[in-house]
């Protein structure tokens, strides 16, 4: 399973938005464009202000059944 994490700076601690099943071969520019669109609607429950995009990571996990 893959997920794309978009990390945003806030007036306090960092905020991460995770998106399942990102397309293969994403570029940083594509992630920045998506982050800009998301940033205007983000409202952390802590009341902090989102101040900008920090980084993007793709996380891949593997699940194994224990027998």
C-alpha positions in Angstrom: 0.0 0.0 0.0 1.2 3.5 -0.8 0.3 6.8 0.6 1.4 10.4 -0.2 2.1 12.6 2.8 1.9 16.3 2.2 3.5 18.1 5.2 2.6 21.7 5.9 4.1 24.3 8.3 1.8 25.9 10.7 2.1 28.6 13.4 2.8 25.7 15.8 3.8 22.1 14.9 3.7 20.5 11.4 0.5 19.2 9.9 0.4 16.2 7.6 -2.3 15.3 5.1 -2.2 11.7 3.8 -3.6 10.6 0.5 -4.0 6.9 -0.4 -2.8 5.4 -3.7 -0.9 8.2 -5.3 0.0 7.8 -8.9 3.5 6.5 -9.8 6.2 9.0 -10.7 4.9 12.0 -8.9 7.1 15.1 -9.1 7.8 17.7 -6.5 6.1 20.3 -8.7 3.0 18.2 -8.9 3.0 17.8 -5.1 3.5 21.6 -4.6 0.6 22.3 -7.0 -1.7 19.9 -5.0 -0.5 21.4 -1.7 -1.3 24.9 -2.8 -4.9 23.9 -3.6 -5.3 22.1 -0.3 -3.6 24.8 1.8 -6.5 27.3 1.4 -9.0 24.9 2.8 -7.0 23.4 5.7 -8.1 24.3 9.2 -6.2 22.6 11.9 -8.4 21.7 14.9 -5.7 23.3 17.2 -6.7 26.7 15.7 -3.2 27.2 14.2 -2.6 28.9 10.9 -1.2 26.9 8.0 1.8 28.9 6.8 3.1 26.9 3.8 4.1 23.6 2.2 7.2 21.9 3.7 7.7 18.6 1.9 6.1 15.5 0.3 6.9 11.9 1.0 5.6 8.6 -0.5 5.3 5.8 2.1 5.0 2.2 1.0 4.0 -0.4 3.5 3.7 -4.2 3.2 1.3 -6.3 5.3 2.0 -9.9 6.1 -0.3 -12.4 7.7 1.2 -14.0 10.8 0.5 -17.8 10.7 
